[in-house]
Amino acid sequence: MARADDEYLFDALKKPAYRKAWTAMLSGEKNIPGWLIAFGKGGPGVAGPLKTITVEGRKMQASNVCKPHDCAGNELHIFFSLDASSAIGSLTSEGQRPRYLGAPTPAQRMALDRAMAN
């Protein structure tokens, strides 16, 4: 099995557990940008590798994706649980405040904010 650090978000989403967590994170959300919906279906996006991080004493897998040819201000930072059973994220659309997906805790929100700032 590949380590998380060897895998990119678009590859992870081909796996059922990641796909299920991604879908659950976005379910019920309104006004998801078209580029992000397309990326989730295998479309284009500038994605980063999965990296193992620690939030609230728990290891998670972090990645990001942004809108092709318009990355600045159009991106999603996503954290998966280590077993990929759940996901949380922070979505920015140009000119708007970040929007949290998947009901992150306050500490997870802070970690997502730090990821956005880097």
C-alpha positions, 0 to 999 in steps of 0.5 A, a space after each residue: 500500500 502506498 504511503 499517504 505522502 506518495 499520493 495526490 488528491 486526484 488519485 485518492 478520490 479514485 478509492 471508494 473510502 476517499 470518494 465516500 468521505 468527499 461526497 459526504 463532506 459536500 452533501 447538502 452544501 449549496 453553491 459548490 463551484 463548478 470547477 470543484 464538482 468537475 474535479 470530484 468527477 475526475 476533471 481538471 484541478 491543480 492538486 497537491 499530494 496527501 501529507 500526514 498532519 496532526 490535529 487535536 492529537 489525531 493524525 489526518 491526511 491533508 491536501 488541496 486543490 485549486 481552480 485551473 488557471 485561476 488558483 488565487 482565491 479559488 481553492 479547497 483545503 481538505 483533511 481526511 481522517 487517517 482511515 479516510 472515513 470522513 473529511 472536512 474542508 475549507 473552500 474559498 471562492 474569489 472575493 468571499 470568506 472561507 467556507 467550512 465543509 464537513 463540520 470541522 471542530 474549532 481546532 480543525 478550523 484553525 488548522 484549515 485556516 493555517 493551511 490556507 495561509 501557507 
